[in-house]
Amino acid sequence: MSEQRHAALAIHPIAVDEDGGHHELPKRRQIVRRTRIAVLIVLVLLAVGAARTVVVRMSNARALEAGTTERAAQYVKTALPQTAAAGQTLALPGTLQGFVQSPISARASGYLRRWTKDIGSRVEKGELLAEIETPEIDQQLSQAIAARQQAASGLELAKSTVARWENLRKKDVVSQQDLDERRSALAQATANLAAADANMQRLRQTEGFKRVLAPFAGVITRRNVDVGDLIDAGGGGGGRALFMLAQTDPLRVYINVPQAYAQLIKTGQPVVVTQAELRGQSFKGEVARTSGAIDTTTRMMQVEVSLPNKEGTLLPGAYVQVSLPLAASQSLTIPANALLFRAEGTRVAVVDAQGRVRLRTVQLGRNYGETVEVLDGLGPSDRLVLNPSDSLAEGDVVVVAKEPA
């Protein structure tokens, strides 16, 4: 026991105070207690740090998952089909033409002596436009007059001959055959005179064509000949017409209406004509007539519009826009950017109550530009996806974007 006690004293020296007391054991316990407290504090701090790390990581994971889900969602804008409250206006291009527009040609051959009207001149019906020198026709007319006189003389001789032979036949001096021959000669002379008269009248009328007259009132829009030009009957110099004459009040406009709108165009329907160069001005006309048939090549119907032009503001040949107001249709219309053109046909994407996409095939009617008429395949409460992506498929889940306030 003494050896063990000495060994313990050697390992743990004994602290001796002033009074010589022994305090080694309480101090040791105090150190151990403080060490345990420090270790406990460190463990608590580590536990708090670990818990905080776990919480932060879980929060980040949830935020990342929410962000990923949000970014993966397809946001779409939607719109409902509409019923047109007012009629649409169909705008079509056209070219102004004179109500009567005709090339003026010569019926007599010769040389142009003079012309009296130039381009832009307004003329009345029957007014002189030009004169033609026709020496050949003049000579032919003189010859025809002489031939007519000759035929007339022959007829007079045949008449007197028949009268004499009839008297001789009464006395039985000549045979009936001789009398019949004289009568036949009279008939032939009469026919010759009629032919000579017809030829003379023809040449007189042809000679009258030396004076080129306006067949109707209008404006000279073109002059193709000058003094001294050779004029061929049936055309101007070089096969051209002498003048181009157009009646400018009223004017005509021919437009081609697509088949989808042909049934809506009626005779007497008012129209509005505008010209880009005449800003702020519009001109009222009406549908004069329609062709009443669809061209199988273009699938369009030709429509003629009559347009008053008393002031002469509009010029023949000008390019204009013709606006035709159409009656309101009871069919649904949808935005043109809601259409999907795929191999299966024209479709639209509809969002159901669960936010899923349903692709529907639709039958289209008239195209109004920004909107399109739908004849079948949609209801008024179907919510359409605007600007659908090419990857949009049946059953996709989408989120409808809220309209900005």
C-alpha positions as a LaTeX table, in Angstrom:
\begin{tabular}{lrrr}
\hline
Residue & $x$ (\AA) & $y$ (\AA) & $z$ (\AA) \\
\hline
Met1 & 0.00 & 0.00 & 0.00 \\
Ser2 & 2.83 & 2.38 & 0.75 \\
Glu3 & 4.36 & 1.74 & $-2.67$ \\
Gln4 & 1.09 & 2.49 & $-4.46$ \\
Arg5 & 0.63 & 5.67 & $-2.49$ \\
His6 & 4.14 & 6.81 & $-3.34$ \\
Ala7 & 3.51 & 6.09 & $-7.05$ \\
Ala8 & 0.30 & 8.13 & $-7.02$ \\
Leu9 & 2.06 & 11.02 & $-5.36$ \\
Ala10 & 4.78 & 10.86 & $-7.95$ \\
Ile11 & 2.21 & 11.13 & $-10.83$ \\
His12 & 0.03 & 13.80 & $-9.22$ \\
Pro13 & 1.95 & 16.30 & $-7.24$ \\
Ile14 & 0.05 & 17.64 & $-4.28$ \\
Ala15 & $-0.65$ & 21.34 & $-4.11$ \\
Val16 & $-0.11$ & 22.69 & $-0.67$ \\
Asp17 & $-1.56$ & 26.07 & 0.35 \\
Glu18 & $-0.28$ & 28.36 & 3.02 \\
Asp19 & $-2.00$ & 26.36 & 5.61 \\
Gly20 & $-0.51$ & 23.23 & 4.14 \\
Gly21 & $-4.00$ & 21.94 & 3.04 \\
His22 & $-4.50$ & 19.55 & 0.11 \\
His23 & $-6.69$ & 21.03 & $-2.89$ \\
Glu24 & $-5.70$ & 18.80 & $-5.82$ \\
Leu25 & $-9.02$ & 16.90 & $-6.23$ \\
Pro26 & $-11.51$ & 19.86 & $-6.41$ \\
Lys27 & $-9.43$ & 21.61 & $-9.03$ \\
Arg28 & $-9.35$ & 18.55 & $-11.18$ \\
Arg29 & $-13.07$ & 18.18 & $-11.02$ \\
Gln30 & $-13.50$ & 21.82 & $-12.00$ \\
Ile31 & $-11.28$ & 21.35 & $-15.06$ \\
Val32 & $-13.21$ & 18.27 & $-16.13$ \\
Arg33 & $-16.53$ & 20.08 & $-15.69$ \\
Arg34 & $-15.37$ & 23.05 & $-17.75$ \\
Thr35 & $-14.06$ & 20.73 & $-20.45$ \\
Arg36 & $-17.38$ & 18.96 & $-20.62$ \\
Ile37 & $-19.25$ & 22.25 & $-20.89$ \\
Ala38 & $-16.94$ & 23.42 & $-23.69$ \\
Val39 & $-17.36$ & 20.14 & $-25.54$ \\
Leu40 & $-21.15$ & 20.38 & $-25.10$ \\
Ile41 & $-21.18$ & 23.93 & $-26.43$ \\
Val42 & $-19.10$ & 22.89 & $-29.42$ \\
Leu43 & $-21.42$ & 19.96 & $-30.10$ \\
Val44 & $-24.47$ & 22.20 & $-29.82$ \\
Leu45 & $-22.91$ & 24.70 & $-32.21$ \\
Leu46 & $-22.04$ & 21.94 & $-34.66$ \\
Ala47 & $-25.57$ & 20.57 & $-34.43$ \\
Val48 & $-27.08$ & 24.02 & $-35.01$ \\
Gly49 & $-24.76$ & 24.59 & $-37.97$ \\
Ala50 & $-25.60$ & 21.21 & $-39.45$ \\
Ala51 & $-29.31$ & 21.81 & $-39.00$ \\
Arg52 & $-29.02$ & 25.23 & $-40.59$ \\
Thr53 & $-27.12$ & 23.75 & $-43.53$ \\
Val54 & $-29.78$ & 21.06 & $-43.99$ \\
Val55 & $-32.58$ & 23.62 & $-43.80$ \\
Val56 & $-30.85$ & 25.92 & $-46.30$ \\
Arg57 & $-30.20$ & 23.07 & $-48.67$ \\
Met58 & $-33.80$ & 21.88 & $-48.44$ \\
Ser59 & $-35.03$ & 25.43 & $-49.06$ \\
Asn60 & $-32.72$ & 25.81 & $-52.04$ \\
Ala61 & $-33.88$ & 22.47 & $-53.40$ \\
Arg62 & $-37.52$ & 23.48 & $-53.08$ \\
Ala63 & $-36.81$ & 26.85 & $-54.72$ \\
Leu64 & $-34.88$ & 25.15 & $-57.52$ \\
Glu65 & $-37.68$ & 22.66 & $-58.05$ \\
Ala66 & $-40.26$ & 25.44 & $-58.06$ \\
Gly67 & $-38.16$ & 27.49 & $-60.50$ \\
Thr68 & $-37.64$ & 24.50 & $-62.75$ \\
Thr69 & $-41.36$ & 23.75 & $-62.72$ \\
Glu70 & $-42.18$ & 27.37 & $-63.44$ \\
Arg71 & $-39.70$ & 27.56 & $-66.31$ \\
Ala72 & $-40.92$ & 24.26 & $-67.71$ \\
Ala73 & $-44.52$ & 25.46 & $-67.78$ \\
Gln74 & $-45.83$ & 26.71 & $-71.14$ \\
Tyr75 & $-47.43$ & 30.12 & $-70.80$ \\
Val76 & $-49.90$ & 30.96 & $-73.53$ \\
Lys77 & $-52.17$ & 33.83 & $-74.42$ \\
Thr78 & $-55.74$ & 32.98 & $-75.30$ \\
Ala79 & $-58.75$ & 34.57 & $-76.94$ \\
Leu80 & $-62.39$ & 33.68 & $-77.48$ \\
Pro81 & $-64.07$ & 33.46 & $-80.91$ \\
Gln82 & $-66.09$ & 36.53 & $-81.80$ \\
Thr83 & $-69.31$ & 37.12 & $-83.70$ \\
Ala84 & $-69.00$ & 40.08 & $-86.05$ \\
Ala85 & $-71.18$ & 42.92 & $-84.79$ \\
Ala86 & $-70.77$ & 44.88 & $-88.02$ \\
Gly87 & $-70.18$ & 43.91 & $-91.62$ \\
Gln88 & $-66.72$ & 43.61 & $-93.06$ \\
Thr89 & $-65.31$ & 45.83 & $-95.80$ \\
Leu90 & $-63.72$ & 44.09 & $-98.76$ \\
Ala91 & $-60.97$ & 46.16 & $-100.45$ \\
Leu92 & $-59.92$ & 45.16 & $-103.94$ \\
Pro93 & $-57.66$ & 46.81 & $-106.54$ \\
Gly94 & $-58.96$ & 48.08 & $-109.84$ \\
Thr95 & $-58.11$ & 50.24 & $-112.84$ \\
Leu96 & $-60.27$ & 53.13 & $-113.99$ \\
Gln97 & $-61.60$ & 52.99 & $-117.54$ \\
Gly98 & $-63.72$ & 55.32 & $-119.58$ \\
Phe99 & $-67.38$ & 54.38 & $-119.58$ \\
Val100 & $-67.02$ & 54.20 & $-123.36$ \\
Gln101 & $-63.47$ & 53.83 & $-124.60$ \\
Ser102 & $-62.69$ & 53.17 & $-128.23$ \\
Pro103 & $-59.89$ & 53.52 & $-130.78$ \\
Ile104 & $-60.91$ & 55.77 & $-133.69$ \\
Ser105 & $-59.79$ & 54.29 & $-137.00$ \\
Ala106 & $-60.25$ & 55.36 & $-140.62$ \\
Arg107 & $-62.56$ & 53.62 & $-143.10$ \\
Ala108 & $-60.97$ & 55.36 & $-146.11$ \\
Ser109 & $-57.40$ & 54.92 & $-147.29$ \\
Gly110 & $-55.30$ & 57.93 & $-148.19$ \\
Tyr111 & $-53.05$ & 60.57 & $-146.63$ \\
Leu112 & $-53.82$ & 62.58 & $-143.52$ \\
Arg113 & $-54.56$ & 66.13 & $-144.63$ \\
Arg114 & $-54.99$ & 67.63 & $-141.15$ \\
Trp115 & $-56.04$ & 66.83 & $-137.61$ \\
Thr116 & $-58.15$ & 69.17 & $-135.52$ \\
Lys117 & $-58.01$ & 67.66 & $-132.01$ \\
Asp118 & $-55.03$ & 66.69 & $-129.88$ \\
Ile119 & $-54.65$ & 64.75 & $-126.63$ \\
Gly120 & $-56.64$ & 66.16 & $-123.74$ \\
Ser121 & $-59.21$ & 67.81 & $-126.01$ \\
Arg122 & $-62.83$ & 67.39 & $-125.04$ \\
Val123 & $-65.02$ & 66.72 & $-128.06$ \\
Glu124 & $-68.73$ & 66.35 & $-128.67$ \\
Lys125 & $-70.43$ & 63.66 & $-130.67$ \\
Gly126 & $-70.04$ & 64.28 & $-134.42$ \\
Glu127 & $-67.20$ & 66.80 & $-134.03$ \\
Leu128 & $-64.47$ & 66.71 & $-136.71$ \\
Leu129 & $-61.24$ & 65.06 & $-135.60$ \\
Ala130 & $-59.26$ & 64.78 & $-138.86$ \\
Glu131 & $-59.50$ & 64.90 & $-142.65$ \\
Ile132 & $-58.00$ & 62.43 & $-145.12$ \\
Glu133 & $-57.10$ & 62.93 & $-148.79$ \\
Thr134 & $-58.47$ & 60.00 & $-150.83$ \\
Pro135 & $-57.57$ & 60.45 & $-154.55$ \\
Glu136 & $-58.20$ & 56.80 & $-155.39$ \\
Ile137 & $-61.67$ & 56.82 & $-153.84$ \\
Asp138 & $-62.48$ & 60.05 & $-155.66$ \\
Gln139 & $-61.57$ & 58.45 & $-158.99$ \\
Gln140 & $-63.51$ & 55.31 & $-158.19$ \\
Leu141 & $-66.55$ & 57.42 & $-157.35$ \\
Ser142 & $-66.31$ & 59.30 & $-160.66$ \\
Gln143 & $-66.09$ & 55.97 & $-162.47$ \\
Ala144 & $-69.07$ & 54.62 & $-160.55$ \\
Ile145 & $-71.15$ & 57.70 & $-161.45$ \\
Ala146 & $-70.34$ & 57.24 & $-165.14$ \\
Ala147 & $-71.19$ & 53.53 & $-164.95$ \\
Arg148 & $-74.49$ & 54.40 & $-163.32$ \\
Gln149 & $-75.34$ & 56.84 & $-166.12$ \\
Gln150 & $-74.45$ & 54.20 & $-168.66$ \\
Ala151 & $-76.70$ & 51.67 & $-166.93$ \\
Ala152 & $-79.51$ & 54.22 & $-166.79$ \\
Ser153 & $-79.22$ & 54.85 & $-170.55$ \\
Gly154 & $-79.30$ & 51.12 & $-171.24$ \\
Leu155 & $-82.42$ & 50.81 & $-169.12$ \\
Glu156 & $-84.21$ & 53.55 & $-171.02$ \\
Leu157 & $-83.35$ & 51.86 & $-174.32$ \\
Ala158 & $-84.59$ & 48.50 & $-173.03$ \\
Lys159 & $-87.88$ & 50.06 & $-171.91$ \\
Ser160 & $-88.58$ & 51.70 & $-175.27$ \\
Thr161 & $-87.61$ & 48.50 & $-177.09$ \\
Val162 & $-90.03$ & 46.41 & $-175.06$ \\
Ala163 & $-92.81$ & 48.93 & $-175.65$ \\
Arg164 & $-92.32$ & 48.75 & $-179.46$ \\
Trp165 & $-92.12$ & 44.97 & $-179.50$ \\
Glu166 & $-95.28$ & 44.67 & $-177.50$ \\
Asn167 & $-97.14$ & 46.77 & $-180.11$ \\
Leu168 & $-95.68$ & 44.63 & $-182.87$ \\
Arg169 & $-96.75$ & 41.49 & $-181.06$ \\
Lys170 & $-100.30$ & 42.75 & $-180.92$ \\
Lys171 & $-100.21$ & 42.96 & $-184.73$ \\
Asp172 & $-98.63$ & 39.50 & $-184.81$ \\
Val173 & $-95.58$ & 40.89 & $-186.61$ \\
Val174 & $-93.04$ & 39.36 & $-184.16$ \\
Ser175 & $-93.06$ & 36.11 & $-182.28$ \\
Gln176 & $-93.68$ & 35.73 & $-178.58$ \\
Gln177 & $-90.12$ & 34.50 & $-178.11$ \\
Asp178 & $-88.72$ & 37.72 & $-179.53$ \\
Leu179 & $-90.88$ & 39.72 & $-177.15$ \\
Asp180 & $-89.72$ & 37.60 & $-174.17$ \\
Glu181 & $-86.10$ & 38.21 & $-175.10$ \\
Arg182 & $-86.68$ & 41.98 & $-175.10$ \\
Arg183 & $-88.37$ & 41.76 & $-171.74$ \\
Ser184 & $-85.43$ & 39.77 & $-170.37$ \\
Ala185 & $-83.08$ & 42.45 & $-171.62$ \\
Leu186 & $-85.19$ & 45.05 & $-169.77$ \\
Ala187 & $-84.93$ & 43.12 & $-166.52$ \\
Gln188 & $-81.18$ & 42.80 & $-166.97$ \\
Ala189 & $-80.83$ & 46.52 & $-167.60$ \\
Thr190 & $-82.87$ & 47.24 & $-164.47$ \\
Ala191 & $-80.58$ & 45.01 & $-162.40$ \\
Asn192 & $-77.50$ & 46.66 & $-163.89$ \\
Leu193 & $-78.81$ & 50.08 & $-162.89$ \\
Ala194 & $-79.50$ & 48.86 & $-159.35$ \\
Ala195 & $-75.96$ & 47.46 & $-159.10$ \\
Ala196 & $-74.50$ & 50.70 & $-160.38$ \\
Asp197 & $-76.57$ & 52.67 & $-157.85$ \\
Ala198 & $-75.37$ & 50.42 & $-155.00$ \\
Asn199 & $-71.72$ & 50.76 & $-156.02$ \\
Met200 & $-72.06$ & 54.52 & $-156.33$ \\
Gln201 & $-73.69$ & 54.79 & $-152.88$ \\
Arg202 & $-70.93$ & 52.61 & $-151.37$ \\
Leu203 & $-68.23$ & 54.84 & $-152.75$ \\
Arg204 & $-70.09$ & 57.97 & $-151.64$ \\
Gln205 & $-70.24$ & 56.60 & $-148.08$ \\
Thr206 & $-66.58$ & 55.63 & $-148.25$ \\
Glu207 & $-65.74$ & 59.12 & $-149.44$ \\
Gly208 & $-67.69$ & 60.45 & $-146.46$ \\
Phe209 & $-65.17$ & 58.68 & $-144.22$ \\
Lys210 & $-62.58$ & 61.19 & $-145.37$ \\
Arg211 & $-63.88$ & 63.22 & $-142.46$ \\
Val212 & $-63.11$ & 61.39 & $-139.21$ \\
Leu213 & $-65.84$ & 62.32 & $-136.69$ \\
Ala214 & $-66.17$ & 61.63 & $-132.97$ \\
Pro215 & $-68.67$ & 58.77 & $-132.43$ \\
Phe216 & $-69.44$ & 59.97 & $-128.88$ \\
Ala217 & $-68.58$ & 62.78 & $-126.49$ \\
Gly218 & $-65.37$ & 62.33 & $-124.55$ \\
Val219 & $-61.68$ & 63.17 & $-124.21$ \\
Ile220 & $-58.93$ & 62.41 & $-126.71$ \\
Thr221 & $-56.46$ & 60.32 & $-124.72$ \\
Arg222 & $-54.10$ & 59.45 & $-127.59$ \\
Arg223 & $-53.17$ & 60.69 & $-131.08$ \\
Asn224 & $-51.12$ & 58.28 & $-133.15$ \\
Val225 & $-50.81$ & 60.07 & $-136.53$ \\
Asp226 & $-49.62$ & 63.36 & $-137.99$ \\
Val227 & $-50.08$ & 65.31 & $-141.22$ \\
Gly228 & $-48.89$ & 63.35 & $-144.27$ \\
Asp229 & $-49.12$ & 59.90 & $-142.70$ \\
Leu230 & $-50.37$ & 57.11 & $-144.92$ \\
Ile231 & $-53.73$ & 55.90 & $-143.65$ \\
Asp232 & $-54.91$ & 52.37 & $-144.30$ \\
Ala233 & $-58.60$ & 51.59 & $-144.20$ \\
Gly234 & $-59.42$ & 49.87 & $-140.91$ \\
Gly235 & $-56.40$ & 51.25 & $-139.00$ \\
Gly236 & $-54.09$ & 54.21 & $-138.56$ \\
Gly237 & $-50.61$ & 54.65 & $-139.97$ \\
Gly238 & $-48.64$ & 51.47 & $-139.45$ \\
Gly239 & $-51.79$ & 49.57 & $-138.44$ \\
Arg240 & $-52.56$ & 51.88 & $-135.52$ \\
Ala241 & $-55.73$ & 53.76 & $-134.73$ \\
Leu242 & $-55.77$ & 57.50 & $-135.42$ \\
Phe243 & $-57.09$ & 58.50 & $-132.00$ \\
Met244 & $-58.13$ & 56.98 & $-128.69$ \\
Leu245 & $-61.36$ & 58.48 & $-127.38$ \\
Ala246 & $-62.69$ & 57.91 & $-123.85$ \\
Gln247 & $-65.85$ & 59.04 & $-122.10$ \\
Thr248 & $-64.72$ & 60.12 & $-118.62$ \\
Asp249 & $-68.09$ & 60.71 & $-116.96$ \\
Pro250 & $-69.00$ & 58.27 & $-115.66$ \\
Leu251 & $-66.04$ & 55.91 & $-115.34$ \\
Arg252 & $-65.94$ & 52.14 & $-115.09$ \\
Val253 & $-63.92$ & 50.02 & $-112.67$ \\
Tyr254 & $-63.65$ & 46.27 & $-113.16$ \\
Ile255 & $-62.72$ & 44.24 & $-110.09$ \\
Asn256 & $-62.42$ & 40.50 & $-109.46$ \\
Val257 & $-64.24$ & 39.31 & $-106.33$ \\
Pro258 & $-63.12$ & 35.99 & $-104.76$ \\
Gln259 & $-65.63$ & 33.16 & $-104.78$ \\
Ala260 & $-66.06$ & 33.34 & $-100.98$ \\
Tyr261 & $-67.59$ & 36.82 & $-101.30$ \\
Ala262 & $-69.38$ & 36.47 & $-104.65$ \\
Gln263 & $-72.78$ & 35.72 & $-103.09$ \\
Leu264 & $-72.64$ & 38.97 & $-101.08$ \\
Ile265 & $-72.25$ & 41.28 & $-104.11$ \\
Lys266 & $-75.51$ & 42.69 & $-105.45$ \\
Thr267 & $-76.31$ & 45.11 & $-108.28$ \\
Gly268 & $-76.81$ & 48.64 & $-106.95$ \\
Gln269 & $-74.64$ & 48.03 & $-103.89$ \\
Pro270 & $-72.74$ & 51.23 & $-102.91$ \\
Val271 & $-68.95$ & 51.24 & $-103.02$ \\
Val272 & $-66.20$ & 53.71 & $-102.10$ \\
Val273 & $-63.24$ & 54.30 & $-104.43$ \\
Thr274 & $-59.97$ & 55.85 & $-103.22$ \\
Gln275 & $-56.72$ & 56.72 & $-104.96$ \\
Ala276 & $-53.39$ & 56.87 & $-103.13$ \\
Glu277 & $-52.38$ & 60.11 & $-104.83$ \\
Leu278 & $-55.65$ & 61.82 & $-103.79$ \\
Arg279 & $-55.30$ & 61.62 & $-100.03$ \\
Gly280 & $-58.32$ & 62.50 & $-97.99$ \\
Gln281 & $-60.66$ & 62.14 & $-100.95$ \\
Ser282 & $-63.11$ & 59.33 & $-101.56$ \\
Phe283 & $-65.53$ & 58.81 & $-104.44$ \\
Lys284 & $-68.87$ & 57.04 & $-104.21$ \\
Gly285 & $-70.06$ & 54.65 & $-106.87$ \\
Glu286 & $-72.22$ & 51.57 & $-107.16$ \\
Val287 & $-72.11$ & 48.07 & $-108.56$ \\
Ala288 & $-73.46$ & 48.37 & $-112.09$ \\
Arg289 & $-73.48$ & 44.66 & $-112.95$ \\
Thr290 & $-71.76$ & 41.36 & $-112.25$ \\
Ser291 & $-70.72$ & 38.58 & $-114.56$ \\
Gly292 & $-73.00$ & 36.20 & $-112.65$ \\
Ala293 & $-70.47$ & 33.38 & $-112.93$ \\
Ile294 & $-67.21$ & 32.26 & $-111.35$ \\
Asp295 & $-64.14$ & 32.08 & $-113.59$ \\
Thr296 & $-62.92$ & 28.48 & $-113.37$ \\
Thr297 & $-59.31$ & 29.60 & $-113.80$ \\
Thr298 & $-59.13$ & 32.28 & $-111.10$ \\
Arg299 & $-62.17$ & 31.27 & $-108.99$ \\
Met300 & $-63.29$ & 34.90 & $-109.06$ \\
Met301 & $-66.33$ & 36.80 & $-110.30$ \\
Gln302 & $-65.93$ & 39.94 & $-112.39$ \\
Val303 & $-67.82$ & 42.98 & $-111.10$ \\
Glu304 & $-68.31$ & 46.29 & $-112.90$ \\
Val305 & $-68.54$ & 49.47 & $-110.82$ \\
Ser306 & $-69.97$ & 52.70 & $-112.20$ \\
Leu307 & $-68.30$ & 55.84 & $-110.83$ \\
Pro308 & $-69.52$ & 59.41 & $-111.48$ \\
Asn309 & $-66.74$ & 61.83 & $-112.42$ \\
Lys310 & $-68.42$ & 65.16 & $-113.12$ \\
Glu311 & $-65.44$ & 67.20 & $-111.93$ \\
Gly312 & $-62.98$ & 65.16 & $-113.97$ \\
Thr313 & $-60.80$ & 64.55 & $-110.90$ \\
Leu314 & $-60.27$ & 60.89 & $-111.67$ \\
Leu315 & $-58.34$ & 59.92 & $-114.78$ \\
Pro316 & $-58.87$ & 56.80 & $-116.91$ \\
Gly317 & $-56.12$ & 54.26 & $-116.39$ \\
Ala318 & $-55.46$ & 55.22 & $-112.74$ \\
Tyr319 & $-54.92$ & 52.48 & $-110.15$ \\
Val320 & $-57.51$ & 52.67 & $-107.36$ \\
Gln321 & $-58.81$ & 50.75 & $-104.34$ \\
Val322 & $-62.47$ & 49.75 & $-104.33$ \\
Ser323 & $-64.05$ & 49.16 & $-100.91$ \\
Leu324 & $-67.21$ & 47.08 & $-100.82$ \\
Pro325 & $-69.14$ & 47.04 & $-97.52$ \\
Leu326 & $-70.45$ & 43.54 & $-96.81$ \\
Ala327 & $-73.34$ & 42.48 & $-94.62$ \\
Ala328 & $-72.53$ & 41.16 & $-91.14$ \\
Ser329 & $-72.08$ & 37.41 & $-90.91$ \\
Gln330 & $-73.37$ & 35.29 & $-88.01$ \\
Ser331 & $-70.38$ & 32.97 & $-88.24$ \\
Leu332 & $-67.59$ & 33.02 & $-85.68$ \\
Thr333 & $-64.35$ & 34.81 & $-86.43$ \\
Ile334 & $-60.99$ & 34.09 & $-84.84$ \\
Pro335 & $-57.59$ & 35.83 & $-85.01$ \\
Ala336 & $-55.52$ & 34.65 & $-87.95$ \\
Asn337 & $-52.56$ & 34.00 & $-85.61$ \\
Ala338 & $-54.52$ & 31.23 & $-83.87$ \\
Leu339 & $-54.28$ & 28.87 & $-86.85$ \\
Leu340 & $-52.02$ & 25.84 & $-87.02$ \\
Phe341 & $-51.17$ & 24.60 & $-90.52$ \\
Arg342 & $-50.14$ & 20.98 & $-90.33$ \\
Ala343 & $-50.19$ & 17.89 & $-92.51$ \\
Glu344 & $-53.53$ & 16.84 & $-90.98$ \\
Gly345 & $-55.10$ & 20.12 & $-92.10$ \\
Thr346 & $-55.86$ & 23.50 & $-90.59$ \\
Arg347 & $-56.22$ & 23.27 & $-86.81$ \\
Val348 & $-56.54$ & 25.42 & $-83.72$ \\
Ala349 & $-55.35$ & 24.76 & $-80.14$ \\
Val350 & $-58.11$ & 24.95 & $-77.51$ \\
Val351 & $-57.39$ & 25.05 & $-73.74$ \\
Asp352 & $-59.88$ & 23.03 & $-71.67$ \\
Ala353 & $-60.89$ & 23.57 & $-68.02$ \\
Gln354 & $-57.94$ & 21.48 & $-66.76$ \\
Gly355 & $-55.42$ & 23.56 & $-68.67$ \\
Arg356 & $-54.74$ & 20.88 & $-71.29$ \\
Val357 & $-54.43$ & 21.53 & $-75.00$ \\
Arg358 & $-56.95$ & 20.02 & $-77.42$ \\
Leu359 & $-56.21$ & 20.28 & $-81.13$ \\
Arg360 & $-59.30$ & 20.72 & $-83.31$ \\
Thr361 & $-59.74$ & 20.68 & $-87.05$ \\
Val362 & $-61.68$ & 23.69 & $-88.32$ \\
Gln363 & $-63.33$ & 24.64 & $-91.60$ \\
Leu364 & $-62.44$ & 28.16 & $-92.67$ \\
Gly365 & $-64.60$ & 30.63 & $-94.55$ \\
Arg366 & $-63.77$ & 34.16 & $-95.62$ \\
Asn367 & $-60.42$ & 35.70 & $-94.82$ \\
Tyr368 & $-60.67$ & 39.23 & $-93.43$ \\
Gly369 & $-56.93$ & 39.78 & $-93.05$ \\
Glu370 & $-56.36$ & 39.91 & $-89.28$ \\
Thr371 & $-59.34$ & 37.63 & $-88.63$ \\
Val372 & $-60.68$ & 34.52 & $-90.32$ \\
Glu373 & $-64.22$ & 33.21 & $-90.49$ \\
Val374 & $-64.76$ & 29.71 & $-89.05$ \\
Leu375 & $-67.66$ & 27.71 & $-90.47$ \\
Asp376 & $-67.32$ & 24.55 & $-88.39$ \\
Gly377 & $-65.24$ & 23.05 & $-85.59$ \\
Leu378 & $-65.48$ & 25.72 & $-82.85$ \\
Gly379 & $-67.92$ & 26.98 & $-80.25$ \\
Pro380 & $-68.27$ & 30.51 & $-78.87$ \\
Ser381 & $-66.85$ & 29.47 & $-75.46$ \\
Asp382 & $-63.72$ & 27.70 & $-76.73$ \\
Arg383 & $-60.56$ & 29.43 & $-75.54$ \\
Leu384 & $-58.01$ & 29.57 & $-78.36$ \\
Val385 & $-54.24$ & 29.66 & $-78.00$ \\
Leu386 & $-52.71$ & 32.64 & $-79.79$ \\
Asn387 & $-49.41$ & 32.21 & $-81.66$ \\
Pro388 & $-49.17$ & 28.48 & $-80.86$ \\
Ser389 & $-45.72$ & 26.94 & $-81.19$ \\
Asp390 & $-45.05$ & 24.21 & $-83.71$ \\
Ser391 & $-44.18$ & 21.82 & $-80.88$ \\
Leu392 & $-47.57$ & 22.19 & $-79.20$ \\
Ala393 & $-49.20$ & 18.75 & $-79.00$ \\
Glu394 & $-52.46$ & 17.18 & $-77.91$ \\
Gly395 & $-52.68$ & 16.93 & $-74.10$ \\
Asp396 & $-49.90$ & 19.42 & $-73.27$ \\
Val397 & $-50.43$ & 21.26 & $-70.01$ \\
Val398 & $-50.27$ & 25.02 & $-70.37$ \\
Val399 & $-50.66$ & 28.04 & $-68.14$ \\
Val400 & $-52.84$ & 30.87 & $-69.36$ \\
Ala401 & $-50.96$ & 34.15 & $-69.01$ \\
Lys402 & $-52.89$ & 36.91 & $-67.30$ \\
Glu403 & $-53.67$ & 39.98 & $-69.27$ \\
Pro404 & $-51.80$ & 43.07 & $-68.08$ \\
Ala405 & $-53.96$ & 45.42 & $-66.03$ \\
\hline
\end{tabular}
